[in-house]
Amino acid sequence: MASLSRALRVATVCPPWSPARGLGLRPLTGAAGPTAEKSVPYQRTLKDAQDPSAVAEGPSRPLPSTANVVVIGGGSLGCQTLYHLAKLGVGGVVLLERERLTSGTTWHTAGLLWQLRPSDVEVELLAHTRRVVSRELEEETGLHSGWIQNGGLFIASNRQRLDEYKRLMSLGKAYGVESHVLSPAETKALYPLMNVEDLYGTLYVPHDGTMDPAGTCTALARAAAARGAQIIENCPVTGIRVRTDDFGVRRVTAVETEHGSIQTPCVVNCAGVWASAVGQMAGVKVPLVAMHHAYVVTERIEGIQNMPNVRDHDASVYLRLQGDALSVGGYEANPIFWEEVSDKFAFGLFDLDWDVFTQHIEGAINRVPVLEKTGIKSTVCGPESFTPDHKPLMGEAPELRGFFLGCGFNSAGMMLGGGCGQELAHWIVRGRPEKDMHGYDIRRFHHSLTDNRRWIRERSHESYAKNYSVVFPHDEPLAGRNMRRGPLHEELLGRGCVFQERHGWERPGWFHPRGTAPVLEYDYYGAYGNRAHEDYAYGRLLGDEYTFDFPPHQHTIKAECLACRGAAAVFDMSYFGKFYLLGPDAGKAADWLFSADVSRPPGSTVYTCMLNHRGGTESDLTVSRLAPGPQASPLAPAFEGDGYYLAVGGAVAQHNWSHITTVLQDQKFRCRLVDSSEDLGMISIQGPASRAVLQEVLDTDLGNEAFPFSTHKLVRAAGHLVRAMRLSFVGELGWELHVPRASCVPVYRALMAAGARHGLINAGYRAIDSLSIEKGYRHWHADLRPDDSPLEAGLAFTCKLKSPVPFLGREALEQQRAAGLRRRLVCFTVEEKVPMFGLEAIWRDGQVVGHTRRAGFGFAVDKTIAYGYVRDPHGGPVSLDFVKSGDYALERMGVTYAARAHLKSPFDPDNKRVKGLY
């Protein structure tokens, strides 16, 4: 028997070349292969059912010739998806498992469930998983799923960590999740074996717990089978058959195995670590990597019984109660990549590399000192799949209709499985999930990144290493940077631009007045023999932003905002998606796709939404009607029929592209979608002096009559042809210039030269965030998501409900309007100058009625501003009178602040400035 302290000493004193490597220690970056099976800390596991070394002679039951849905992979996600499909009444559902249920990565999972995460959607997903495993499965099957409710403790050893926990506590109140912030003394009373001398406090969630993967998957399988689903084990998939239809669209037709094929129009890839290989069978890119992920199980510890599970984020370690022992694991800075994923790996483990695991031992012993003298009963080091943003990969693959993903769960597949399995089932059956799953949707990644191995590897490593880091409002990745850069990148970098990253794009965040801050190549935080960057200006500026207070660069953001309000600011928005919708049916497609009436004369520009069939908002964007031109160019492509130019947010451009493409395919419209995002830059000039600046550069009259709001025209800027649009995203007089890539630098320099006489300055997206929230302009995926309707969001003006023209989502909106809105997006201002960032609980007349989606500081009104959806706690419609009549407060980190609700924007509610009326 080894003890944790002995393991720590061995790992510390043995250099990499030491003969002690014979004890099973492996190099940091070694691609270690699987070892013989080892003991696992579960009383009941599916692998106990038969000899795991026995050779399977064939599938556990005959294959059907056809199926409506085939799920590949019998782990947590596969079983949950199968169960929820069957629960929705879907017949002809088959799950194929190459070995036996849970044999891949699920069987060795720690099975922890924490209810609070810094995401409202994840809180909802976790709540559903908990309902399924703690109550529903046992009621349906009579089987105990293995759920143990022993509570959870989050450890804070610094003030910022405790602030993060207080934010989680406030969010939890909006969802009825009981939680308590405890003092060190209260923590000691709850967990007597814990060292609390270095603690600021803890967050205690009494109804957290653990799941048994074997028990859960057994119950899921029985419940699904009772509804007619089929589970076939010992049946490896060898291929996915695909056909291209008459419209050039690739579609799934069958799944091939060693024992026959199944005709099916729908496949769900729940293959975990092996999901990339399954994707390759179908020509689908699955951006994940496999890594070793480990924990150790201790011998018996007196007094540990019934203690809550512990997450010490700052030590990057968790302590899971395992009967009368503990499982100890965590996330390290130097995880081992599994370079060659074996398709023969089942119920297998790797040797534990103590050099890698050492930091978890140190943290565990510090937190529970009795561990120093406690023996190790077993080590569990198995493979897990990890993704570039530490979020799962879900939804229909954009390359192949009928091929869905449910993989890449970053060792949280048990915890998120119930919620994600349900949403994936809704996605397959109803065309959309019930909740906002954009953060998990595979379409969030630009197609240029999903098969870029360097980007996937770097970002997945950083996401793994930072999994337990504090989630700060203004954090940015250091890995996988400079993948997509706009035409003004170097120009702006030289002017002090501090860039943000959004799905591969580098976009201006704010402008540092002292020196440049380039983003350097990823150094893996010094792991794997890399030398960590020294005196890294960008990293230093980023580190300064790690706070829940007003950031130290707040004065710089303020200066950019007030310059825009008082004179003029130039924004580089080149990272925006820029698409053309062209062809004989483009007019019909536009009528169906866009909620607003875009069938206006050429030269008009319309702000609109795109909806799903449930009336939820898939996008907000501007659509400009084009006139056919005699000669094709990046600004005016040749087309027959109708033509539209679409400008969409760059962070969601791939999502928009995929949504439009899917609708065009489903409706069989004869038109084409052209992506010109890389061919065109986009420069916006906003503010009272914008007309004066632009009039010196453009060769056209910019007066109100000659160039009205929401119009566009081709003009010359400093001799270069550009498309000028009179629009504003900050609530000021302003124009956007859509510029061919080669012309961007000379046009930008001409603007800066002209603007020098009018107070023009550079500004970034941090300023846009402040200016737009001050004006009440919606941000998609913050204020506006696929589960929010434009009626709820105060965007009814974007919907052509007064016209007879049908559009996608219209019926759902009409039903919603007739029934009355069950929630509304409301603007709040707080008089006290307190920083807020979203997820604050909204109180009305002493009751929690929602939480904020987005919050920031408005410098012109000199107030904190927040937006959130308000519900009636009694379940009734939320009328405008209901909103006006309440007494409101916003809860930040457990402290409430009086708030005022607004039905209009707190800044320029009459929209005079947009019209040029100052």
N, C-alpha and C positions, 0 to 999 in steps of 0.2 A: 504493500500500500504506500503510495506517495502522498505527501501533503502538499497543500498549496504553497507553503513557505519553501519547501524543498524544491518544488518545480520552479519557483521564482529564483532561487539561488542557482540552480542548474542553468537556467536560461541566461542568467547574468554573467556567470563566470566562464561559460564555454564560448570561445570565439568561433567564427564561422568555419574554421578549418579543424576544429577540435574533433578527436575520435569519438566524443560524446554523440556525434551525428549518428552513430550506430544505434542509439537509443530511439531513433525515429524522428529526430529533428531534421527539418528540411530547409533548403535555402529560401530566402524571402521570395524570390520570383520564380521558384521552381514550379514546373507543371506536374505536380505529383499525381500519380495514378491512384485508383481506388485500392484499398487494402481489404483484408478479410473483414467480415462483419464483426461488430463489437456490441457489447451490451448496451441496451438503450433504456432510458429511465421511464418506461411506461409499463404498467402491469399488464395491459392488454394491447397487443399490436396485431395488425392483420397478418404480419409475417409469421406469427406464431401458428397460424392455421395449418401450415404444411411446411415441409422441409424446404427452406429457401434455396438450398443447393440442388433441389430436384429439377430435372430438365422437363419443361412443359412440352407436352406432346401436341398441343394444338389449342385452338380457342376454347374458352370455357362453355360456349354454346354456339350453335350454327349461326352464320352471318345471314341477315336478311338481304334480299336482293335490292331493296330500296329503303330509303329513310327520308323523312322530312328534314331532319337535322342530325349530323354526326359530330359528336364531341370527341376530340382527340386528347387523351390524357386523363388519368383517374386520380389526380390529386385533389386538393381542396377546391380549386376553382372549377375543375371539371365536374366534380360531384355536386357542387353548389349550383352550377349552371344547369346541369341535367335535372336536378331537383326542382329548380324554379321554372324551367321549361315545362316539365310535367305538371307543375302546380298551375300553370297558365292554361292547361288543357291541350297542350301540343301533343299530338299522337305521332307515332313513328319516329321516336327519338332514340338514338343509339349512342352509347359511350364506348369507345375503343381504348383499351389500356394495353400497352405492349407487354407488361408483366402482370403485376397485380396492383390493386388500388393502393395508393400512397407510396408505391415502391420507389418513386423518383426522389423528390425532395421533401414531400409533405411528411413522410413517416418520422423524420428526425427533427421536425420543427419544435421550437420551444413552446408554441401554442399560447402566447400571451395575448391578452386583449385589454388595451387601454382605451377608455371611452373618449378622452379629450385629446384633440389634435388642433393645430392652428389653421383649421380649414372647416368651415361650416358643413360642406358637403361630406367630408370624411367623418365628421361627428354623426351625420345621418347614416352613412354606410355602416359604421361601427355599431350603431344602435340596432340596425336590422340584423347584423350578424349575431349580436348578443341575444336578441329575441329568438332567433332560430335555434341556437345551440342551448340556450338556458331553459326554453319552454316548449317551443313548437315541435321540435323533433321528438321529444319524449311523449308529448301528447298524441302525436300521429302514429308513432311506432311502438311505444312501450319500452324503447331502448334508452338507456342513459347515455347521453352523448359524451360524458366525461367532463362536463362543465363544473368548475369549482370557483365559487365567488369568495375570494379571500381578500379582495381590495387591492389597491395600487398606491404606491408612494413615489412621487417625483421629488428628487433631492435638489436643493438649491444651495450651492456653496459660494454664490456671489449675488449681488443685488440685481444684476440684469437678468439672471436666471429666474430669480423670484418674481421679478416684474413679468417675465414671460408666463409664468405659472398663474399669476393673477389675471393676466389676459385670458388664459384658458378658462379660469374659473368664471369670469364674466360671460364668456361665450356659452359656457355650459348652462348658465341660468336660462338662456334663451331656448334651450332644448331639454330642460328638466333633468340635467345630469347633476346629481348631488356631488359637491366637492367642498373641501375645506382647506384653507391655508393654515398650517400648524406652525407654532414656534418650535425651536429646538427642544425645549422641555416637553412640550406636548408630543413631539415626535418620539422622544425617548420613552415616554409613558406608553405609547402605542407599540413601540418596537424596542424593547429593553436591550437587545443585543447590539443595537446600532451605536456607532460613534457619532455624536452630534456636535462635538466641540468646534468643528469648522463649518457649521451650517448657518445659513441665514434663515432657513425655514424649509418647509416641504408642502407639497400639494397632495392631499389625501382624497382618493376617490373610492368610497366604500364598496361600490358595486362593480369594480373591475374584477378580472379573474383570469382563469386559464382554461384552455380547451385541450382535450385529448384528440389528436388527429385521427387515430384509429377509430375511436368511439364515434366521433363526429361523422367521419366518412362512411362508416358502417350504417349509421342511422340515416344518413342522406341517401345512400344507395337503396336501403329497404323502402324508404318513403317514395323514392322515384319509381322503383319497380312496382310498388303497389298501384301506381297510377299508369302503368303500362310501359314505362321506359325500359330499355334493354341495356344491360351492362355486359360487355364481352371482354374478358381478360385474356392474357397470353395471346394477343393479336396485334403485332406491330404493324403500323402503317408504312407502306413502302412508296406511295405516290398519291398525288392529287391530280385527277383528270380535269382538264380545262378545255372549254371551247370558246371560240370567238363568234358572236352572233352577227346577224346581217348588218348591224349598225357599228361593227368594229369593237364591241364591248366584250371583254373577257369575263367569263362566268364559270363557276364551279359546276361540274357535272357528276363527279364520282370520287370515291375514296378507294384506293387500291391497298390490299394487304397481301401477305404471303398465302392467305387462305381464301382469296376471292375478293371481289369488289362490291361496293355498295353504291348504287346510283343515288345521288342526292344533290339538291340545289344549294345546300348550306352546310358549311364546315366551321367548327369552332376550335381554334388552336389554343388548347389549354395545356400545352406540353412543357411548360416551365422552362428549365434549363435547355431543353431540346426544342424549344419553339422556333429557334432560328432555322434548324434543320428541316422542320416541318414546313416552314415558310418557303424555304428554297425549293421544296418539291412543287410548290404552286407558283413560283416566281414572285414571291412576296418578301419584301425586306422587313426584318424584325430586329430593331435596334436594341439589343441587349448583350450583356457579357455574363459569363459564368465565373463565379469566384468561390473560394473556400470560405465557409462561415462556420464558426465553432463555438462550442460551450463545453464546460466540464461539469460533472455531477459529483457532489461531495458525499462523503459518508454521513452518517447520522449526526445531527447537531441538537443537543439538548436545549430546549427552550425556543426552537425555531418554529414549532408547530403552530399553524393558524396565523402566522405572520403574513402581512401583505407582500405582494411582489414589489420590487424596488427598481427604479431606473435612476441611476446617478449619471445624469447626462454629462456633467463636467468631467467625470472620470471615464466616460464612454463605456459604462458597464451596466448590466442588468443582473438582478438577483431574483430568480424565479423559485418560489416555494415548490418543492418536489417531495410532498409528504413530510418526512422529518429531516429532509436534506435540502440543499439549494443547487439549482443550476446556475452557473456563472458564465456570462458571455458578454459580447459587446461588438463595437465597430472600431477597427484599428485604422491607422493611417497607411499601413502597408499590407493590405489584403493580398492574398495569393490568387492570381488569375488561373482558372482551369483552362489551359490553352487548347487542349485537344479533348473536346467533349465526347465521351464514349457512349455509343448507343447500346452498349451491353451493360451499362451500370444500373443495378437495381438493388435496393436495400443495402447499399455499400457506403463506406466511409473512407476518408483519407486519414493518414497519420497526422496528428496534431503537431504543428510547428510551434514549439515553445517560444522561439525568438519573436514570433509575431504575436503570440497570445499573452506574453508577459505583462503588458500594460494593464490588461483586465484583472490579472491577479493582484497587482499593486493596488488598483482602485477598489477591488472587492475587500481586501484585507483592511484597507484604511476605513472602509465603511462599516464592516462587520468584523471586528478584530479577532473573534473566536475562529475565524477561517484560517488564521495563521497556523493553527495546530490541528486543523481538520484534514482528514485524508480525502483523496480523490478516488471515487468509486469507478468512474468511467469518463472517457473523453469522447465527444461527438463532434466530428468535423466533416461536414457534408457540403455538397454543392448548392448554391443558390443563384438565381438570376437577378441581375441588377441593370437598371436603365439609366440613361443620361440625366434624367431629372428626378430620379428616385420615386417616380410615379409609375403605376402599371400601364400596360399597353392594352387598350381595349377598342372595340368597335370594328366596323367593316373596313378592310384594307382598301385604300384608294386604287390599288392596281388590279383588284380582282373582286368582282361582285359575288356575294355569297360566301366570302371567306372572312370570318370574324376572328379577332384576337381576344384572348383572355389570359394574359401571361405577363411576365416581367414584374413580379410583385415584391421584389426587394426584401425578401424574408418576412413579408407581412401578409402572405396569402391566406393563412388561417384567419387572421384578424379582420381582413377586408373581404374575405371570400363570400360571406352571406350577402352583404350589401351589393358587392360587385356582381355576384352570380345573378341576383335579382335584376339588376339594371341591364346586364348583358342579355338576359332572357327577354326583357321588354324591348331591347334594341332589335333583337332578331325577329320578334313576333309583330311588334307595332311600328317598327321603323325608327323609333327614338327611345332612349332611356327616359324614365320618369324624372330623374334628377339631372342636374347639370354635371355632365361627365366630361366636359371639354378638357379639363386638366388631365384626364386619362385617355382621351381619344387619340388613337394613333395618328390622326390627321393633324395633330398639333405640330408635328415635326415637318419641316420643309423636306421635300423629296431629295434635295442635294445632300442632306445630312444622314438619312436613314441607312445608307450603306457606306458612309465614310467611317472606316474603322478607327482612324485616329481620333476623330471627334467622339465617337461612341465610347471608346476606351478611356479617354481623358475625363470626359464628363461623368461617366459611370464611376470612375475611381473617386473623383472629388465628391460626388453625391454620397457614395458609401462612407468616405472618410468624415464627411460633415453631417452625417445622419443625426447625430446627437447635438449638433451645434445649435445655439440659440437662433431662432428664425427672426432676424431683424427686418424691419420694413424696407431698408434700402441696401440690402446685400446684393452682390453680383458674383457670378462665377469667375474663377480665374482660369479654368480649364476650357479647352475647345474654343478659344477666342479667335477673332479675326478671320472667321470662315467666310463671311459675306460682308463686304465693305462698300459703302456708297461712294459715288464719284467725288465727294467733297471730304473724304475721310482725312487725307493727309493735310489738306488745307486747314481744316478745323482743328486737327491735332496740334498744329503749329500755333494755333490761337488759344491754346489752353483747354481744349475740349476734354472732359472726362466722360468716357463712353459707357453706355449701358449695353447689355447683350440681350437680345430677344430672339430666340430660336435661330441662332446663327448670325443674325444681323448685328452689326455695331451701329448704335444710334446715339446721338448726343444726349448726355444726361444733364450736364451743367458745365459751366466754363470757369475754370480755376484761374484766378488772376495772376498767379505766380508760377510760371514755368509749365512745362509739358508733362504729361503723365501717360506715356504709351503703355499698352497692355503687352507684356512680354510672353514668350513661350511658356507653357505650363511646366512647372518644376516639380510636380507631384509632392509638394510640400516637403521636399528633401528625402522622400522615400525612394527605395530601389537604387540607391547609390547616386541619385541626382543631387546636385548642389542647389540648395534653396537660394532664391534671389536675395541679394542684400541691397539695402537702400532702394527698395522698390517703391517708386513714387506712387504708382497707381494702387498698389496694395496698402500703402500707408494711408492714402486718402480714403480708401474703402474701409479700412479698420477704424478710422475716426468716425465713420457713420454707424458703427455698431452701438446703437443706443435706442431706447424707447423714449428719450427726451427729444426736444427739438435738436436736430442734427447740428453739428458745429458749423456746417456750411450754409446754415439757414439764411444768413445775411446775404450770401451770394445769390441764392435762389430769390430772395426778396428783391434784390436789385434788378434781376432779370425781369421779374414780374412787373415791378413798378415802372420800369422803362417801357415795357409793352403797353401798360395802361396810360403812361404819360407822353410817350413819344413814338417809338417803333422798335420792334424786335424782329430779327430774322431767324427762322427755324428751318433746319435741314430735315426734311421729312422724306428723304429719298428711300428709306426702307419700306415705305408704304407699298402694298401690292397694287399693281396697275394692270388691269385686264381690259381686253376688248371683247365684246359680245357682238358677233357679226353674222349676217346671213339671212336667207329668205324668211326664216321663222323667228328671227331675233326679236321682232316686235311682240309676237305671241309669247315668246319665252320671257321677255321683260315684264309683260302684264302678269304672268303667272308667278314669276320669281319675286318681284318687288311689291311690297305692301302699298307704296305710294304710286300715284299716277305719273309714270315717266314718259307717257306717249305725248310729249310736248314737242314744239318745233325744235329743229336743230339750233344749237346755241344755248339751250336751257340746261341747267344742272339742278338735280333734285336730291335732297337728303331723304333716305328711305331705310327701311329694314327689310331683311329677308327672314321669313318665318318657317317653322316646321308645321306638320299637320296638326300638332297640338296647340298651335298659336304661340309657341315659344320663339324667342328671337335668336336666330342663328347668326345674325350679323347686323350691323348698321354701317352704312356706306354712302357715298355720293355716286350718282349715275348721271352722266352727261350725254345728251343726244347728239349724234354726229351727223354731218351732211356728207354725202359721197363726194370724194375729191378726184381730180383728174390724175393724180400721181401719188403712189404709195410712199409713205415715210413712217418713221417711228411714231410721229404725232398724228398721222392721218392714214391709216391702212386702207388699202383698196377693198371694197366689199360690194356685194349686190344685196338689195333688200334694205334692211335697217341696220344701224350701227350704234353702239353705246360704249362709252368709256367709263370704267368702274375704278374707283379709288377706295381701297380698303386698308385697315390697319395692318401694318407689317407683321405684328406678332401673331395675327390670325389669318394671314394671307392664304396659307395652305388649307386651313379649315374652310375658308370661303371658296377657294378653287374646287375643293372636293365636294362641297355642298352643291354648288352650281352644276358641276359636272354630273353628279348623281341625279339631280332634277332633270337636266337635259336628257339624260339617258332614259329615265323612267317615263318621261313625257314624249320621247322620240321627236324632239324638236330638231329641225334641220338648220342648225347654226353651229358656229364654232366659237370656242373660247380661246383667246390668245393671251399668253402671259408676256407682258413687256416690262415687268418689274425691274429687270437688270438693264434694260435699254434706256430707261428714263430716270432722271433725277426729279426731285420735287422740293422746291424752295418756297417757303411761305413768309410773307412780310405782313405783320399785324401791328395795329396801333394807330393813333390819331394822325401821325405823320406819314403813314404808309403810302397814301396817295401822292404826297409831295415827293417822296423818295422815288416811287415807281414812275412818276410822270417824267423824271429826268432820264429814265432808262428805256421805257417802252415807247413804241411809236404809235400810240393810240390814245384817244381821249378817255380819261378815266372818270369823267363826271358821272353823276348818278343817272342821268338820262342816257348817256352814251354807253355806260357800262353798269347796268343795274345789278343788284345783289342776285345771286344764284344764276349767273350767266357765265358763259365762257366764249373765248374766241382765239384764233391763231393770230399772234402778233410777233413783232420782232423786239428782242431785248438786247441792247448793245450789239445789234446786227445779227443776232441768232434767233431763229424761228423757235417760238415757245407757245405752249397753250396756257393762256392766262385765265384763271377762274376767280370770280369775286365770291369768296367764301370766308367764313371765320370759324375756328374751333376754340376760340378764347373769348369771344364776345366783343370784338373790336372791328373797326373798319380794316379790311385786309383782302389780300389776294394770294392765291397759290400760283406758282409758275411751274408747269410740267415741262421739263427741259431734256432734250436728248443728252445722253451721258457725256459725250465729248464737249458739249457746250456748257456744262454746269460750272466749271471753274471760272471761265471768263464772265459768265453772267453773274455769278456770285460776287466776283471782284468788282464788277461795275456797280452792283447794288451797294456794296460796302463803301465804295468811293463816293457815290451819291449820298448815301445815308450819313456820312461823316458830318455833314452840315445840318442834319436833322435829329441827331441823337440816337441813331440806329445802333443797336448792339446785338451780339449773338446771344441766343437763349436756347435752352435744351428742354428735354421732356419733363424734368422735375418742375420747371416753370409751367409747362403745359398742364401738368397735373393740378397745380394750384389754381391757375387761371380758369381752367375748365370747370373745376368743382365750384369755384366762386360764381361762375356764370350759370351753373346748373346743366352743363352739357354732359350727356351720358357717356360713360366709358364701357364699351362692350367687355363682358366677362368680369366686370366689377358691379356696376349698377344694372347691367343688362346681360342676361344669360339665356341659354336655351330653355330654361324652365321659367322664364319671366316673359309675360306678354307685353306688347307695347302699350296696352291699355293700363296695365298695372304700373308701368314705368313712366306714365305721363306722356307717352308718345303717340296718342291717338291721332294726332294731326298727320302722322306718317302713313295712315291707313285709309285707303280709298273705299271706306265702308258706305259712303253716300252714293257711290257709283254702282252700276250693276255688274261691273267687271269682276269676274272670279279671280282669286289669287290664293296661293298656297297658305293655309292657315285661316282663311276667312271664316269658315264655318265655326271653328273653335272660338274665334273672337266674338262672333255674333252670339254664340251660346253663353260666353262669359259675360258679355254686356247685358244680356237678358237676365241672367241669374244674379248679377251684382258682383262687384269685385270683392274678393275675400282678403285682399291685401293691396296696399298702395306704397309706392316709393315716395318717401317724404324727406325733405331737406330740413336739417337742424343746424342751428348755430348755438355756440356756447360762448357766453360772455367772458368767462375766465380763460386766460391764455394758457391752455393746457394742450399738450400734443395728443392727437388721436390718429389712428391709422386704419381703422376698420376693425370689426369683430367686437365692438363695444355693445353691451346690452342696452336695449331701449326700454325705458320705464315709462308707463303712462298711468297716471292716477294710482301709483303704487303697485302696478302689475307689469311684468315683463311682457312686451308685445312684439318683440323682434330683436334684431341686432343690426348694427351698421355694416354696410358692404364696403364703403369707402369713406375715408376721412382725410382731411388735410387742413392747411392753414391758408386763409384768404387774406392776402396782404393789403388789398384795397379796402376791404371792409374791416380789416384788423380783427378777425375772429376765427376761431376754429369752426370748420364746416364739416358736416357728415351727412351721408345719405344712407337710408335703410328702409326696408319694407316693414310696414306696420300691419299687424293683424288685430282683429277683435278677439280678445281672449274668450269670449262667449261663442265664437264661431260665426257671427253674423257678418253681413257685408260691411266693408269699410267705406263709408261715404265721406265726402268732403267735410260735412258737419262733424262726423266722428273725429276726423283728424284735427279740425280747428278747436274742438271743445276740450281736448285733453290737456293735462298738466304733465309736462315731459321732463325726463332727466336721462342722461347717458352715463352708463357705468364704465369707468376706466380703471382697470386693475383693482376692482373692489370698492372704488370710491365713486359716488354719483355726483354729477354736475348738472345744475339746472340748464335746460335747453329750451329753445324756442323753435316751434315747428313753422315752416314756411310752405305755402302753396305755390309760390313763385320764387324765382331766383332772388337771392338777397342782393345781388349786384345787377344794376340796370335792368329791372324787371320789365320795362317797356321796350327793351331792345333798341333804344335810340342810337347807341354807339355803333352797332352793326350797320345801321343806315347812314353812318357818317354824321350824325347829329350830336355835337359835343357842346 
